[in-house]
Amino acid sequence: MTSQKTLSIKLLLTDCDGVLTDAGVYYGESGEVLKKFSIRDGMAVERMRNLANIDTGIITGELSPSVVKRAEKLKITELHLGSKDKPAVLKEIMERRGLQASEIAYIGDDSNDLGIMELVGFTAAPSDALPFVKEKVDYICSAKGGEGAFRELAEMLIDARTRLEATEPQITINESHTEVSQQPQMVGKTYKLSSGQRIGPGEPCYVIAEIGINHNGSLEIAKKLIDEAVAAKVNAVKFQKRTPEICVPKDQWEIMRDTPWGRMSYIDYKRKTEFGVEEYAAIDQYCRELGIDWFVSTWDVEAVDFMEQFDTPIYKLASASLTDFPLIKRILFTGKPLMLSTGMSNMREIEEAVKLVKEFDEDYPLFIAHSTSAYPCKPEELNLKMIQTLAKTYPGVPIGYSGHETGLATTVAAVTLGATFVERHFTLDRAMWGSDHAASVEPQGFQRLVRDIRDVETAAGDGIKKVYESELGPMKRLRVYISDEYKQGQ
């Protein structure tokens, strides 16, 4: 009965103190100073949203600025502070969102939660909730409040939903008959980004135009590249963010080189091509206006700190950074999906990086991109079958491809081999000055690439053999013995 009641849940409401926190609070002279929240509880909000299409809301009697900040961080918009009448708040939520009581779950720990618990479809409590509260609920978590109770409940809801979807038959209807396939769907492998786009098996390939540093330090060029990416119908543009003083070895700082801005030291050149707050704020606004995702590869911890002021849906880790565990850990603490590139790496190094992620959180939203870090890369070194190897090695992790070759056909081939996302460097003109332009794709090429990927996805079909309407005419002209089912209307 408990598992059955969880199947229809669309919104999980929670109290704050005693559930999301351990009911402790730090006070200073000016009043409340800090509350302690669990990072893993925060990950639960993202996982429910992505894997089970379940939203989260907070209803609390507190007026805590800490709760507001936490809700903003987790993108929880259903936030109700200072609630003295929780059933009334629930009624307003149900009317506004068009939800039934059976579609709402609630987790609480104290007497002021009992009223709302009587009205919702499923209830839960942390293991350290008051005894008379635990007597009333459908599910008692093994974890305490602030120590994973919310995450435990969330994972139970996700598991119930994915089990249901895995066993639901897929129904395909055609002109002659209805076929019911009992093959399980691929579940738990598709992630919904904060932008609303999805990456994973069964979804259209997520195509990334890697602008990188091909903007040459010009916001105007960056916007032109974004315009061309939108015209090509890609899903996202990607940039690179690094702190030059950290990423450039000190012995290379004063090496002189010729640049479009004249002769200058290498460190000054790297500073010249690096975007700051003003440029990325403009890029953020521009991409939002055009409806395209944008994110970056961060090359150092300070770059992650910098990027946290922007609401990007993913962090990309460049191949060169696969062994940079402090950088990986810093990204993990943001809670945002992580896309690992695996160029210039062997399987042991890939396994160690994935192990680090899994030890942090077994269910962390992770993507892995096969790549060979040669610019441009020769066809014999692309090794596209690694996409299948990675998919077998890491079931449940969406696998993609980051290409540095000069042609387009091999990137399309990567999609046919199972790449759920692909990335190619993008430039306005391959003859432009800069290190990455030569191995990049120009606007017309990117349009062809996206078109060919979509054509291949359409052509893949559903794997169910059928006779199409367009075949009936040739059948009647060319086939001597025609099955009775096709003779109607003759």
N, C-alpha and C positions, 0 to 999 in steps of 0.2 A: 504493500500500500504506500509506504514511504517513497519508494522509487517511482511509483506511478504518479504520485502527486507532484513530483519534481519536473515531470516531462513538459508541462505547459508553462513553466515559469518564464516570464519575460523581463521581470524587474526584481532585483534583490535590494530591499531596503534594510538599512542597518542603523542601530544606535551607534554612538561614538564612544563615550567613556565606558570602559568595561568590555568593549567588543573590538573596536579598532585600536584602542589603547588599553593599558593594563589597569585603568582606573586611577592611576597615580597622576599627580600634577605637581609641577614645580612653581612655587610662588616666590615673588620678590617683593620689594617695597611698593611697586606700582601694581601689584596684583599678579595674575597668571603670567608666567613667562614661557614655559615650555610644556609640550606634551610629547610622549614617546609613541611613535607609530612603527609598525612592522613594514619593512620593505617588501617582504613576500606577500603581505596582504595587498599592498599596492599593485603588485604584479597580477594578483587575482582579478582586479578590476579590468585590466587590459585583456587578460585571457578570456574572461567571460564575454567581453565585448566582441573579441575576434573569433572565438571558437564556438560559442553557443548563442550569440546574438542576444545576450542578457545584459541589460543596463544596470547600473548601480545608483542608489540614492541614499542620502544620509538624513535622518530625522533625529534631532537632538535638542534637548532642553537647554544646552549650553549656548553661550554667545562668545565662542572662542575664536580669536583670529587665527589660531593654529589650525583649526578645522577648515577654515576658509582657504588657507594656503595649501593644505593637503588636498582639498577638493580641486583646487585650481591645477595643481600638479598632476592629478590623476584624470583631469577632464571630466569630473563629476559635476554635472549641471543641476541635477535634482538634489539641491542642498537646502535644508530647512533648519534654521537655527532658532533657538529660544522657543521651541514648540512645547506649549503647555497642554495642548489637546492633540495628541498624535492621531487618533481616529479621524478627526476633522481634516487633518493634513492628508491622511490617506484618501479620504473621500475626494478631496480636491484633485489629487494626483490621478485617481482613477477616472474622473470625469474629463480631465484635460487630456489625458493620454489614451482614453478609450479602452482602458483595461478592465478585465474582470478580476474579482478577488482571487480566483483560482490561478491567476497569472502572476501573482505577487508573492514573494517570500519575504520573511522578516526574521532578523536575528537580533536578540536583545538579552539583557542579563538582570534586569531589575523590575520592581513592581510597576514602574511607570510604562513598561513595555507590554503589560498584560492586555490592556484594552485593544491595542492595535493587533496583537497576536490573535485575538478572537475573530478578527475580520478577514485575515489573509488566507491564502491557500496552503502555505507551508511555513512552518516556524522552526527556529533553531536557537540554541543557546550555547555559550562557551562552557567548558567544564567547570569553571569557577563561578558560574552564575548562582544566584540565590536558589536554595533548594526548591522553594515553591514555584519558581519560574521553570526550573528543569522538569518539574512534574507536568507542566502544561504543554510542552513543546513536542514537535514531531521528531526532532533530532537533537541529540546532545553531542557536541564536538568533543573530541578527546583532548584538544588543545585549549589553553586558557585564552582569555581576552587579551589582545595585544601581543599574543605569542603564536598566532597562526590559526585561530579559530575561524576567522573570516575566510582565510585561504582554504581551509579544510572544507568548509561548506561550499565555496565556489567550485572547487575541484569535483565535489560530488555532483553538483548541478551540471558541470561540463561533461562529466563522465556519463551521466544519465542521458544527456542530449545526444552525445556522439554515438552511444550504443544504440539509441533509437534510430538514428539516421543510417547507421551501418547495417541494420537489419530491414529497413524499409525497402520494399521492392521498387525497382525503377520501371515505370510503365512507358512503353513506346507505342504510339498509335500510327498505323499507316492505312492506306486505302483498303488493303485486303484483309487485315487481321490485327489483333492487338497482341503484342508480345510482352510478357512480364519476365524481367531478368531478376534473379535472386542474388546476383553477384553483389557483394558489399561495396558501397561507395568508398572512395578515399576520404577518410574522416580524420580530423585533427592535424591535417597537414597543410591546411590553407589558413593564412593569416589575413585578417582585415586590418589595414593600416588606419591610423588616426585620420587620414585624409578620406577614408571610405573605400579606397581601392584594395583589391585582394591579390595575394600572391600565393600560388600553390597549384597542385595538380587539379585539373578540371577547370581552371580559370584561364582566360586569355593570357598569353605571355606578357609579363610586365617589362616593357621596353624602356631602357634608360639611355639617354643621350648624355655621355660624359663630357661636359664642357671642361672640367678640370681647371687647368690654368690657360686654356686656349683663348681666354678673354684678353690675355696679355696686359692685364691690369686696367682694362678699360671697361667701365660700366656700360658704355654705349655698345661696345661689341658684345658684352654679356647679354644685353637685352635683345640684340639682333639674333643671337644664337637661340635665345628662349623663343623668340617669334618663329624662327625656322623649325624649332623642335615641335612647337604647337602645330605648325602647318604640316609637319610630318606625322602628326597624331601619335607621338610617343607618350608614355605614361609619366615620365619624370626626367628632369635634368639634374645633373650632379656636378658639384664643384669640389675643390680641394681646399682644406683649411689647415694651415700649419703655422707654427711660431718659428720664424726663420732663425732666431738666435738659439733655438733648441735643435732644430732639424738639420741645420747646416753645420758640418764639422768645423771646429774653430780654425783648423789649419787651412781651410778653403775660403775663409772670410775675405781675405785681402787679394785673392787671385783676380786679376783684371780680365774683363771680357768686353767685347763689343756688343752693344745692345741698340735697339731702336731709339733709346734715349741718350746715346753716346757711350763712351767707354767708362765703365764703372766697376767697382769691386763686386764680387759675386754676392756678398751679403746684402749690398745695397740693391742689386738686381732682384734678389728674392723678396726684399721688402717692397720694391716697386710693383711687383706683380701680385702682391698679397692684398686681398680685399679686407676691409675693416667693418666696423659697425654700420657706418653710413651706407656702404655699398650693399651689404647683406640685408639691411632693412629695406632698401629699395628693391632688391631682388625678391625678398619675401612678399612685399606688397604686389609687385608685378606678376609673380607667379600665381598669387591668389586671384588677382583680377582675371588672369587668363585660364584659370582652372587646371593648372598643371602642378604635380608634385615637384618639390625640390629638396635636396638634402646634400650632404657633403661626406667626403672621406676626411676623417680627422687624423692628423699625423702625430699628435702629442696630447698629453693630458690637458695642457692649458687651452688647446684648441677645442676640446670637449667643453671645458668650463665656459669658453667664449660662446659656443654654439647653443648652450642651454638657454640662452635668452630668446631663441627662436623655436617655433613649434614645428620642427621638421619630423617626418614620420619614421625615419630610419637613420641609423648611423652605419656608414660603410667603413670597413677596415681594409686598407690597401694591403696588397700582398707583402710589401716590404715590412708591414707592421704585424704580421701574423705571430711573430715570436715576442712581441712587445706586451708582456703580460700586465704591467702596470696600466698601459693604455686600455687594454681590453677590460680590465677590472673597472676602470673609471667609466667606461661606456655602460657596463652592466649595471652600475649603480644609478644610471639615469632611468633604467627600466624600458628604454626604447628598443625596438627590434634591431638586431645586429646582423649585418651582412658581411661575411668573411670572404676575402679573396685569397686564393691558394697558389698563386704563381710563385716561382722560385722556392718552392717548398716540397718536402717529401712527405710521405704518409705519416711518419712519426710526428713531424711538426704539426700537421693538420690534426692528428689525434690528440696531441697535447693541448692545442688551442681549444678544441671542442670539449675536452675533458674539463678544462678550466671553466667554461661556460656552464656545463652540466653540473659541476660541483657547486657553482653559485646558485643555480636553480635548474633542476632537471627539465622543467617545462619552459625555460626561457625562449622567447621568440627568436629563432636563429635561422639564417639563410646562409648557404655555402655556395660560392661561385667557383667553378673550375676556371683556371686561367694559366696561361704560360706568359711569363714576363719577358718577352722579347719584342722589340719595337722597330720595324714590323716583324711579326712572327711568321715563319715559314710554315706552309701547310703540313709538312711532315712532323712538325713539333707541336701542332695544336692538340693532338691526342684527345679528340672529342669523346672517345669511349669512357674517359674518366668521369663524364657526367653520369653514366650508368653505374660506374663503380662507386661513386660517392652516394648515389641513391640507394644502392644495396647496403653500403656500409652504415648509412645514417637514415634508416627508414623513419619517416615522420618529419624530416627536415627538408624543406623545399630547396632543390638544387638548381643552380643557374649557371650562366656562362659569361665571363668577361673577356672579350676578344680584342686582340691587337693586330689582327691580320689586315691585309689591304683589300681583300674582296668581301663580298656579301654572302655568297652561297654557303660558306662554312658556318656562318652565324645562323642562317635559316636551318641548316642541318642540325645545329645544336638543339633547336627547338624540337625537331623530329625525334631526337634522342632523349627528350624529356626535360630540357631546360625550362624551368617555370619563369625565369626572368633572364634577360640578356642585356649586356651593356657594351656599348661601343663608344670610343672617343669621337667627338663631334667638333667640326671646325667650319668656318665660313669658306676657307680656301686652304687647301693642303700646302700651298706655296708660301703661306704666311710665316713670319719669323717666329721661332719657338720650337722647343724640343718635342712636343707631342703632336704637332700638326701633320707630319708626314704619315703617321699611322692612324689618322683620323678619317672619318667619313664626312663628306660634304653634304649640304642640304638635300640635293636631288637624290643622292645615294641613300640617305636616311629615309626619304619618302618611299623609295623602292624597297628598302629593307623591311619597313613596317608593313607595306602592302603585301610583300611575299610571305611574311610570317603569318599575317591574317589569312591569306589564301591557303597556306598549308594547314592552318588550324581548321578552316572550314572543310577542306578536302579530306581531313582525317576521318570525319564522320563519326558514327557511333558504334561501328563494329557489328551491326546487325544487318544481315543480308536481306535485301528487299528488291522488288522490281519497281523502278521509278516510272512515273507517268511518261517521261521522255523516251522510255524504252519500248513502250507498248506498240507504237507505230512500226519501228524496225522489227519487233517480234512478229507481228502479223504479216509483214512482208517476207521475212527470211526464214521463219521457223515453220516446218511442216506439221509437227505435232504440238499443239498448244493446249496447255492445261485448261480444264473447264472454268476455273476461276477467272480466267482472262477472256473468256468468250462472250461475256455479257455485252450486249450492244452491237454484236456483229450482225 
